[in-house]
Amino acid sequence: MSAQCSAALPAIARVAVAAALLLLGGCAVMPWPHRANVTPAVSGVLRDAEGPLPDVPVRVCEATRNQCCTGRAYESVTSATGAFHVRAGREFHFLVYVMAHRNFYWCLSFRPGDQWQSIGPIRDYTLIDSGPIDSEASPVECSLGVDGLSCIGPQGRLGDGG
């Protein structure tokens, strides 16, 4: 083998390794390390039959398939107009999951008195490791009535069909 060919092999090997890394990296949609939502950011308005409900604690929390608020919770309070915004719960992921699609369960709760009233568990499904998508662009309308708490979002009543 000539000296010219042996010098070219390491260059070809480097190009092959770089190409393989680019191809494998191209399959990962999320950069790594990265932060992913475990609960969505939720915005909306809380009302009862008489109008907006001000100063009511609001909570979005992690859940399991069958039980609300089993994990971390993120809280806020309704404004004078009943409006609320709860930030997304996020966690750090050092690696990208190979099978990143999964279900995320969360609950939306209000405490207008001494007891928390919850909707959920609500199930969100994602194809990539992003977690539940924020609902800031499409706020929810929540009503507190004699039948309890109900919230309606762009896809219908929250908590139905989870």
Secondary structure, 3 states (H helix, E strand, C coil): CCHHHHHHHHHHHHHHHHHHHHHHHHHCCCCCCEEEEEECCEEEEEEECCEECCCCEEEEEECCCCCCCCCCEEEEECCCCCEEEECCEEEEECCCCCCCCEEEEEEEEECCCCCCEEEEEEEEEECCCCCCCCCCCCCEEEEEECCEEEEEECCEECCCCC
